[in-house]
Amino acid sequence: MAKFFVVVPLRFEDLALEELKQKIQVHGLVIDSVLLQSGGIEIETAESTGFFLNYVLKIPTRILLRMESFKVKDFTKFEKKLSQITWNNWCDYGQVVWKVESHGSRLFHKKNISKICERVFEKYRVGQPLKKQALSHVQNIFIRLVDDICQISVDTSGEALYKRGYKKFISKAPIRENIAAGLLWYLSESLNGSLFDPMCGSGTFLLEACQMHRPNFYRSYSFEFFRGVKKQRVQEMFQAEKEKGLKLFGADIDSVQIQNTRNNFLNIEYDGVELFSQDAFSIQGRNVDIVVVNPPYGERIKPIIAFTKLIQTLLKELNPHSLGIIVPKKYYLPNEKVGAYSLDKTLSFKNGGLAVKFLVFKITD
Ligand SMILES: C[S@@+](CC[C@H](N)C(=O)[O-])C[C@H]1O[C@@H](n2cnc3c(N)ncnc32)[C@H](O)[C@@H]1O
């Protein structure tokens, strides 16, 4: 059994746990223990299962494998403990980057801690030359000291998991893929029927909606470089779910964004998407099941648009059973009832450093 820490954006921990439980069930995974924490989920499971989660979980940012944990108050012990690690199990290729964090500990000088790590690793490598392939691979090692307890973890993901690999065309203010996936979970337990993003930009919500239950084999992951790992064996753990046949619609006032979304969809095999250029305020009489929208707001895109009018227009003209909209945290809806709809729930979070909230409206009458 190995211990993993699944790193999750703050405020998305509960949703990530729901997603984990669902994917454990679908893929028939065996997980020994699950512990929800602020900023992530700690799990105990077989190594291959922890690695596999990189392919199927959409909300986490990365997955760390816990290597060592020990109490330490001086550099001599720190260096000794580091020297005992069989580094080549994880760092056979390329370059190692040390990510150091220290809180309330005697060893607090991050540069000095990193220097020791580099020294120990160089010494280790004298007798253990690098593998020739993939010299450009970067392996992150996380060193975290809290109250003199040092936790060493190896990154199994590599690039952050929200970098999906298939989204090459990006709009001005895109939402992070894992945040978009989390908001879709929050909005609707099962993405069925039709989903419309009337301000789709480069199509993040649309792409996330159709990839929610598909594995991400479009990029590489650090664990694929670990010694003894057979990538194909790990990929074989994937159990396909019955496709839900979700119909996607995306619009944007800017035709360049529509072209971006179209290009992004070319990289994945999904033909259930319809894209068009339109002003969201002049949308008329369509029926869709779910609407999700990330309008321009805050300092990023000016001017701040009329959120109340947008909510009213989309609910009236699209008749969805659920609508989710991202608004600045300081925005307050004058009335929690909008026609036949009412504000069902709200999730506050940070989007690109800005305090925002996701309002979910559901039909009540
Ligand atoms: C914050 S971005 C959305 C980003 C998108 N969620 C993504 O991840 O790429 C807002 C988008 O709304 C579009 N937009 C602004 N005003 C609009 C309007 N009146 N009707 C439709 N789209 C509009 C912009 O062109 C921009 O692409």
The ligand as an SDF file (V2000), in Angstrom:
LIG
                    3D

 27 29  0  0  0  0  0  0  0  0999 V2000
  -14.4400   35.1830  -19.1590 C   0  0  0  0  0  0  0  0  0  0  0  0
  -14.5570   34.8020  -20.8380 S   0  0  0  0  0  0  0  0  0  0  0  0
  -15.1280   33.1490  -20.8390 C   0  0  0  0  0  0  0  0  0  0  0  0
  -13.9940   32.2250  -20.8580 C   0  0  0  0  0  0  0  0  0  0  0  0
  -14.3810   30.7820  -21.0750 C   0  0  0  0  0  0  0  0  0  0  0  0
  -15.1620   30.2380  -19.9680 N   0  0  0  0  0  0  0  0  0  0  0  0
  -13.1020   29.9930  -21.2570 C   0  0  0  0  0  0  0  0  0  0  0  0
  -12.6930   29.2770  -20.3570 O   0  0  0  0  0  0  0  0  0  0  0  0
  -12.4780   30.1450  -22.2910 O   0  0  0  0  0  0  0  0  0  0  0  0
  -15.9670   35.6570  -21.3200 C   0  0  0  0  0  0  0  0  0  0  0  0
  -16.3470   35.4620  -22.7670 C   0  0  0  0  0  0  0  0  0  0  0  0
  -17.5810   36.1380  -22.9620 O   0  0  0  0  0  0  0  0  0  0  0  0
  -17.5800   36.6690  -24.2700 C   0  0  0  0  0  0  0  0  0  0  0  0
  -18.5980   37.7380  -24.2990 N   0  0  0  0  0  0  0  0  0  0  0  0
  -18.5240   38.9920  -23.7860 C   0  0  0  0  0  0  0  0  0  0  0  0
  -19.6900   39.6330  -23.9560 N   0  0  0  0  0  0  0  0  0  0  0  0
  -20.5210   38.7710  -24.5810 C   0  0  0  0  0  0  0  0  0  0  0  0
  -21.8700   38.8320  -25.0280 C   0  0  0  0  0  0  0  0  0  0  0  0
  -22.5940   39.9370  -24.8490 N   0  0  0  0  0  0  0  0  0  0  0  0
  -22.3980   37.7280  -25.6060 N   0  0  0  0  0  0  0  0  0  0  0  0
  -21.6830   36.6070  -25.7850 C   0  0  0  0  0  0  0  0  0  0  0  0
  -20.3840   36.5020  -25.4180 N   0  0  0  0  0  0  0  0  0  0  0  0
  -19.8350   37.5530  -24.8080 C   0  0  0  0  0  0  0  0  0  0  0  0
  -16.1660   37.1230  -24.4990 C   0  0  0  0  0  0  0  0  0  0  0  0
  -15.8760   37.1910  -25.8820 O   0  0  0  0  0  0  0  0  0  0  0  0
  -15.3820   36.0560  -23.7730 C   0  0  0  0  0  0  0  0  0  0  0  0
  -14.9620   35.0400  -24.6530 O   0  0  0  0  0  0  0  0  0  0  0  0
  1  2  1  0
  2  3  1  0
  2 10  1  0
  3  4  1  0
  4  5  1  0
  5  6  1  0
  5  7  1  0
  7  8  2  0
  7  9  1  0
 10 11  1  0
 11 12  1  0
 11 26  1  0
 12 13  1  0
 13 14  1  0
 13 24  1  0
 14 15  1  0
 14 23  1  0
 15 16  2  0
 16 17  1  0
 17 18  1  0
 17 23  2  0
 18 19  1  0
 18 20  2  0
 20 21  1  0
 21 22  2  0
 22 23  1  0
 24 25  1  0
 24 26  1  0
 26 27  1  0
M  CHG  2   2   1   9  -1
M  END
$$$$
